[in-house]
Amino acid sequence: MNTLVLGLDMGTTSISAVAVDAGGRVVQSVTTAHRAAVDGLSPERAEQSPEKILNAVLQTLRDLTGNINTAHVAGIGLTGQMHSTVILDRDGDTIGNVITWQDRRSLSQTPRGTLLGELQARATDEAMLPTGCRLSPGYLGTTLFALRRLGQLDESVFSVSFVADWIGSCLAATAPVTDRSHAASSGMYDLVADHWSDQLLEAAEVPLKWLPKVVESGSLIGQACRPIADRTGLPQDLPVFNAIGDNQASVLSVLPDLPGTLLINIGTGGQIVWRIPQFARQLPLDTRVLPGSFGRDGCISKPQFMIVGAGLSGGDAIAWVNRTVRSWLSDFGITVTEDDVWRQLSARAAAAPNTSEELVCEPFFRGTRYEPDRRGLLRGIGLGNLTPANLLASVLDGIAQSMFDVWQSSPTSATSTLRRVAMSGNAVKHNRLLVDAVQRRFQVPVEVAHHSEEAATGAAMLAGVHLGIWNSLEDARRCVHDAAESCA
């Protein structure tokens, strides 16, 4: 019997599910746009319908199980968008909408500045340092503080959760728990002491009793309940494993534990990541946690860590080019499809990939994690070089440059030799010109992950290690990598 393990990724715009066999082959993959964004809100609010997210999860799993032999499925691992905020009542039902990492209501002005500024002033540097991050817009801690200050926090709140953890609780009919990666994404978890930070909870005015229990990434949280099994085709009592952050899940499936290698992941946003042997801060970058190694005796070693440049420009900046071109044409009464624009722009940019060297773009249209008010810049405009193709090429070069700037400014780059770059994410899969831009800028070989849905695959790998399908996470990554290369 060919054992299968499933991975489920609750992304910002879509739900993805994969089935991975013991040889590391992704035998089935399904992605569904959840279209959960709530329209008609003020620009600073980024909210999604929990009902639409859950329904999309169930439909995606139904579509996946319809194409595999579910008798072979051993378990399901979870991952999803980090920094999200789900507010629950005493019965475990959601209160209001899911608030995503893109929410900016913490930037609301007060007589003393922004709400974010007020929170950061209350959170001491000493308390923030071991969290590996800095409280920023969209973080759960920041969001809850802003909601309270704006009078938008429902009085019936009983607990809070993250999207992937909430979905896990729905699948297993249990109270939500979380892992270190999601807990740290709140901006209120001490990774060194390995517990919620009392100082930061007080600063953000978040009661400890609201927060989920923190357990190991990928540990067993329960079994698929009967109603979920009936709606998805999953086996009843299928083991459900604790979620891990989507950034970490992608790292597990793509980035080898080798010196001189870094990962650039481009989805809606962009991240650059490299592993470090122990907890350390390289300000202003984040330090994030990875699961420890699994021994043959079933024991788990201490967590590992990585440096992350997060909140950088990514697929949303590339999409901005397409929207802008269609908007300009629409002003002249010309209607073209999104696909038509991509075909024309890609062909023209590929024919003359260096023409954007005179046109320089800093594509921070949404700001950055640490400079949320920063905006994009375009310079070097001449009389004839501001063409749609050059605009696309300059945005791609700008994304590559922003990643290179993060790497070059880090202490790691001064003490180690970069040998290769791994790339992952949907924006990478669909845009070879972006890969070329990164290779030109970094001047080292670039390897694109061949398997689909890296985060969902990483979640499946983590669950598979807990199930004993693979001996270690690195063993699982090699199996997935080799299987994908053989099929490429």
C-alpha positions in Angstrom: 0.0 0.0 0.0 1.4 3.4 -1.0 0.9 5.6 2.1 -0.2 9.2 1.5 0.0 12.2 3.8 -2.0 15.4 3.0 -0.9 19.0 3.4 -3.4 21.9 3.6 -2.4 25.6 3.2 -4.8 28.4 4.1 -3.3 31.3 2.0 -4.2 34.9 1.7 -6.1 34.4 -1.5 -6.5 30.7 -1.9 -6.6 27.3 -0.3 -4.2 24.6 -1.5 -4.1 20.9 -0.7 -1.6 18.2 -1.7 -1.2 14.5 -1.3 2.4 13.3 -1.0 3.4 9.7 -1.1 6.2 8.0 0.9 8.6 8.5 -2.0 8.1 12.3 -1.8 6.0 12.5 -4.9 3.2 15.1 -4.9 0.6 12.7 -6.5 -2.3 15.2 -6.4 -2.6 19.0 -5.9 -5.7 21.2 -5.7 -5.9 25.0 -5.3 -9.1 26.9 -4.8 -9.5 30.7 -4.8 -11.5 31.3 -1.6 -12.7 34.8 -2.6 -13.2 35.6 1.1 -12.1 39.2 1.0 -14.8 41.5 2.5 -15.6 44.3 0.1 -16.8 47.8 1.0 -14.5 48.3 4.0 -12.4 51.4 4.6 -8.9 51.1 2.9 -7.0 50.4 6.1 -9.1 47.3 6.9 -8.3 43.9 5.5 -10.9 41.3 6.5 -12.1 38.0 5.2 -15.2 36.0 5.7 -14.5 33.0 8.0 -17.5 31.1 6.4 -16.0 31.5 2.9 -12.6 30.4 4.1 -14.0 27.3 5.8 -16.2 26.4 2.9 -13.3 26.7 0.5 -11.2 24.5 2.7 -13.9 21.8 2.7 -14.4 22.1 -1.1 -10.6 21.9 -1.7 -10.4 18.8 0.5 -13.4 17.3 -1.3 -11.8 17.9 -4.7 -8.5 16.3 -3.4 -10.0 13.2 -1.9 -12.1 12.7 -5.1 -8.8 12.0 -7.0 -7.0 9.7 -4.5 -7.5 6.5 -2.6 -8.4 7.8 0.8 -7.8 4.4 2.3 -4.1 5.1 1.9 -4.2 8.5 3.7 -2.3 8.4 7.0 -2.8 12.0 8.2 -3.1 15.7 7.4 -0.7 18.5 8.2 -1.7 22.2 8.2 -0.2 25.6 7.5 -1.4 29.1 6.6 -1.1 32.8 6.5 0.8 34.1 9.6 -0.1 37.2 11.7 -3.8 36.7 11.1 -6.4 37.2 13.8 -9.5 35.1 14.4 -11.7 36.1 17.4 -13.8 33.4 19.0 -16.6 33.3 21.5 -17.1 30.9 24.4 -18.6 28.3 22.0 -15.6 28.5 19.7 -17.6 30.3 17.0 -16.0 33.2 15.2 -16.9 36.8 16.1 -16.8 39.0 13.1 -14.4 38.5 10.2 -10.9 37.2 10.0 -8.4 40.0 10.1 -5.4 39.4 7.8 -1.8 40.4 7.9 -2.6 43.2 5.4 -4.7 45.1 7.9 -3.5 48.7 8.5 -5.9 50.1 11.1 -3.0 50.2 13.6 -1.7 53.1 11.6 -4.7 55.2 12.6 -3.7 58.6 13.9 -4.2 59.7 17.5 -3.1 62.9 19.3 0.1 61.1 20.2 0.8 59.6 16.8 -0.3 56.3 15.4 -1.7 53.4 17.4 1.2 51.3 16.3 3.6 54.0 17.5 1.9 54.0 20.9 2.1 50.2 21.2 5.7 50.2 20.2 6.5 52.8 22.8 4.8 50.6 25.4 6.7 47.5 24.3 10.3 47.8 25.5 13.2 46.8 23.3 14.3 44.4 26.0 11.0 42.6 25.8 10.8 42.6 22.0 14.3 41.3 21.3 13.7 37.6 22.2 10.5 37.6 20.1 12.6 37.7 17.0 10.5 40.5 15.5 9.0 43.9 16.0 5.3 44.6 16.6 4.1 45.7 13.1 0.8 46.3 11.3 -1.3 43.1 10.9 0.3 41.2 13.7 -2.2 39.6 16.1 -0.9 41.6 19.1 -1.0 44.9 17.1 -4.4 44.2 15.7 -6.0 43.4 19.1 -4.5 46.6 20.6 -5.8 48.7 17.7 -9.3 47.1 17.9 -9.4 47.9 21.6 -8.3 51.5 21.1 -10.7 52.0 18.3 -13.7 50.6 20.2 -14.0 47.7 17.7 -13.2 44.8 20.0 -16.3 42.7 20.7 -17.0 42.4 24.5 -17.9 38.7 24.1 -14.4 37.7 23.0 -13.4 34.5 24.8 -10.3 33.5 22.9 -8.2 34.4 19.8 -6.5 32.2 17.2 -4.7 32.2 13.9 -6.4 31.1 10.6 -4.6 27.8 10.2 -5.1 26.9 13.9 -8.8 27.8 13.8 -9.2 25.6 10.7 -7.4 22.8 12.6 -9.9 23.1 15.4 -12.8 22.9 13.0 -11.4 19.7 11.4 -10.8 18.0 14.7 -13.6 19.6 16.7 -11.2 20.6 19.4 -10.2 23.9 21.0 -7.5 25.7 19.0 -3.9 25.3 19.9 -0.9 26.9 18.2 2.8 26.3 17.6 5.9 28.5 18.2 5.9 29.9 14.6 2.4 31.2 14.8 2.7 32.4 18.4 5.8 34.4 17.5 4.0 35.9 14.5 1.8 37.6 17.0 4.7 39.8 18.2 4.1 38.6 21.8 5.9 35.3 22.2 9.4 35.0 23.8 11.3 32.5 21.6 14.2 32.4 24.0 12.2 31.7 27.2 9.7 29.7 25.1 6.5 31.2 26.5 4.1 34.2 26.0 5.8 37.4 27.1 4.0 38.9 30.2 5.5 42.3 29.4 4.2 42.4 25.8 0.8 41.0 26.7 0.5 43.9 29.2 1.7 46.4 26.6 -0.8 45.2 24.0 -3.5 44.8 26.7 -4.1 41.2 25.7 -5.2 38.8 28.5 -3.2 35.6 28.7 -6.4 33.6 29.0 -7.4 34.6 25.4 -4.3 33.0 23.9 -4.0 29.3 22.7 -1.8 26.8 24.3 1.6 26.4 22.4 2.5 22.9 21.4 5.1 21.4 19.0 4.7 22.2 15.3 3.2 19.2 13.6 2.1 17.4 16.8 -1.1 15.5 16.9 -4.1 17.7 17.8 -7.0 15.3 17.2 -8.8 13.3 14.5 -11.1 14.4 11.7 -14.6 14.6 13.2 -17.6 12.9 11.6 -19.2 16.0 10.1 -15.9 17.1 8.5 -15.3 13.5 7.2 -18.8 13.5 5.6 -18.3 16.9 3.9 -14.7 16.3 2.6 -14.4 12.6 2.0 -11.6 12.3 4.5 -11.5 9.2 6.6 -13.2 9.6 9.9 -10.7 9.8 12.8 -7.9 10.7 10.4 -5.0 12.2 12.5 -4.9 16.0 12.2 -1.5 17.6 13.0 -0.8 21.0 14.4 -0.2 23.9 12.0 3.0 25.6 11.2 3.5 29.1 9.7 3.4 29.1 5.9 6.9 30.7 5.7 8.4 27.9 7.8 6.5 25.3 5.9 7.9 26.6 2.6 11.4 26.6 4.1 11.1 23.0 5.2 10.1 21.8 1.7 12.5 23.9 -0.3 15.6 25.2 1.6 18.3 22.6 2.3 20.2 22.7 5.6 23.4 23.7 3.8 25.7 26.7 4.2 25.7 29.3 1.6 22.1 28.8 0.5 19.2 31.1 0.9 15.5 31.0 -0.1 13.6 33.7 -1.9 9.8 33.1 -1.7 7.5 35.2 -3.8 3.8 34.9 -3.2 1.5 37.9 -2.6 4.4 39.4 -0.7 8.1 38.5 -0.7 10.5 37.0 1.8 14.2 36.2 1.8 15.3 33.5 4.3 18.5 31.7 5.4 19.1 29.3 8.3 21.2 30.1 11.4 22.5 27.6 13.9 21.0 29.3 17.0 18.8 32.2 18.0 20.3 35.6 17.1 19.0 38.9 16.0 20.2 40.7 12.9 18.2 43.9 13.1 16.0 45.0 11.4 15.4 41.5 10.1 13.2 38.9 11.8 14.4 35.8 13.5 11.9 33.0 13.2 11.7 29.5 14.6 11.9 26.1 12.8 11.0 22.7 14.3 13.7 20.8 15.9 15.2 17.6 14.5 13.4 14.3 15.2 15.5 11.4 16.6 14.8 7.8 16.0 13.7 7.5 19.6 10.9 9.9 18.9 12.5 12.8 20.9 12.6 16.3 19.4 15.7 18.4 19.7 15.7 22.1 20.5 14.1 24.4 17.9 16.2 25.7 15.0 16.1 29.3 13.6 16.3 31.4 10.5 16.7 35.0 9.5 13.9 36.4 7.5 13.5 39.6 5.5 9.7 39.7 5.4 7.0 42.1 4.2 8.9 42.9 1.0 7.4 43.5 -2.4 6.3 40.4 -4.3 3.5 39.2 -6.5 1.2 42.1 -5.5 3.8 44.5 -7.1 3.8 42.4 -10.3 0.0 42.4 -10.4 0.1 46.2 -10.0 1.7 46.4 -13.4 -1.1 44.4 -15.0 -3.8 46.4 -13.3 -2.2 49.7 -14.2 -1.9 48.8 -17.9 -5.5 47.7 -18.0 -6.6 50.8 -16.2 -4.8 53.1 -18.7 -6.3 51.2 -21.6 -9.8 51.3 -20.0 -9.5 55.1 -19.8 -9.4 55.1 -23.7 -12.3 52.7 -24.0 -10.1 49.6 -24.6 -10.9 46.4 -22.7 -8.3 43.6 -22.5 -8.1 40.6 -20.2 -5.5 40.1 -17.5 -4.1 37.1 -19.5 -3.8 39.2 -22.7 -1.7 41.8 -20.8 0.6 39.1 -19.3 1.2 37.6 -22.7 2.1 40.9 -24.3 4.2 42.2 -21.5 6.1 39.0 -20.9 6.9 38.6 -24.6 8.1 42.1 -25.0 10.1 42.2 -21.7 11.7 38.9 -22.6 12.8 40.2 -26.0 14.6 43.1 -24.4 15.2 42.2 -20.8 17.8 44.9 -20.1 15.9 47.9 -21.4 14.7 48.6 -17.9 18.3 49.4 -16.7 17.6 53.1 -17.3 14.2 52.8 -15.7 14.6 52.0 -11.9 11.7 51.0 -9.7 11.5 50.6 -6.0 8.2 48.6 -5.9 7.2 49.2 -2.3 3.6 50.1 -3.2 2.2 48.8 0.1 5.1 49.9 2.2 7.4 47.4 4.0 7.1 45.6 7.3 9.2 48.2 9.1 8.4 51.2 6.9 4.6 50.8 6.4 4.3 54.4 5.1 7.0 53.9 2.4 5.7 54.0 -1.2 7.0 53.0 -4.6 9.4 55.1 -6.6 10.1 55.2 -10.3 13.2 57.1 -11.6 15.3 57.3 -14.8 12.3 58.1 -17.0 13.4 59.4 -20.4 11.4 60.5 -23.4 11.0 57.0 -24.8 11.7 54.3 -22.1 8.4 54.4 -20.1 6.8 51.5 -21.9 4.6 48.8 -20.3 7.3 46.1 -20.9 10.0 48.3 -19.4 7.7 49.0 -16.4 7.3 45.3 -15.8 11.0 44.7 -16.2 11.9 47.5 -13.8 9.4 46.1 -11.2 11.0 42.6 -11.5 14.5 44.1 -11.2 13.3 46.1 -8.2 12.0 43.0 -6.4 15.4 41.3 -7.0 17.3 44.4 -5.8 15.2 44.6 -2.6 16.1 41.0 -1.8 19.8 41.6 -2.6 19.9 44.7 -0.4 18.6 42.7 2.6 21.2 39.9 2.1 24.1 42.3 1.4 23.3 44.4 4.6 23.2 41.4 6.9 26.1 40.2 9.0 25.7 36.7 7.5 26.7 38.0 4.1 30.0 39.3 5.5 31.0 36.0 7.0 29.7 33.4 4.5 30.0 32.8 0.8 26.7 32.6 -1.1 26.7 29.6 -3.4 23.1 29.3 -4.6 19.6 30.7 -4.3 16.5 28.6 -4.0 13.2 30.2 -5.2 9.6 29.2 -4.5 6.1 30.7 -4.6 3.4 31.0 -7.2 4.7 34.3 -8.5 8.0 32.5 -9.3 6.3 29.5 -11.0 4.4 31.8 -13.3 7.2 34.3 -14.1 10.5 33.1 -15.4 11.6 36.7 -15.9 11.6 37.2 -12.2 13.9 34.2 -11.8 16.2 35.7 -14.4 16.2 39.1 -12.6 17.2 37.4 -9.3 20.0 35.4 -11.0 21.4 38.6 -12.7 21.4 40.4 -9.4 22.8 37.7 -7.1 25.2 36.2 -9.7 24.9 32.7 -8.4 22.9 29.7 -9.6 19.2 29.9 -8.9 17.1 26.7 -8.4 13.3 26.9 -8.6 11.4 24.4 -6.6 9.9 21.9 -9.0 7.1 20.7 -6.7 3.9 22.6 -6.5 2.5 24.3 -3.4 5.6 24.4 -1.3 3.9 25.4 1.9 1.2 22.7 1.7 4.0 20.2 0.9 6.0 21.3 3.9 3.0 20.8 6.1 2.6 17.3 4.7 6.3 16.6 5.3 6.0 17.7 8.9 3.0 15.5 9.5 4.7 12.6 7.8 7.8 12.8 10.0 5.5 12.6 13.1 3.8 9.6 11.5 7.2 7.9 10.9 6.9 8.0 7.1 10.2 9.8 7.0 13.1 9.7 9.5 13.7 13.4 9.5 12.6 16.7 7.9 15.8 16.7 5.8 15.1 13.2 4.7 11.6 14.2 3.7 12.9 17.3 1.8 15.4 15.2 -0.1 12.7 12.8 -1.1 10.4 15.6 -2.3 13.2 17.3 -4.1 14.4 14.1 -5.9 10.9 13.1 -6.8 10.1 16.5 -8.3 13.3 16.6 -10.3 12.7 13.2 -11.7 9.3 14.4 -13.0 10.5 17.8 -14.3 
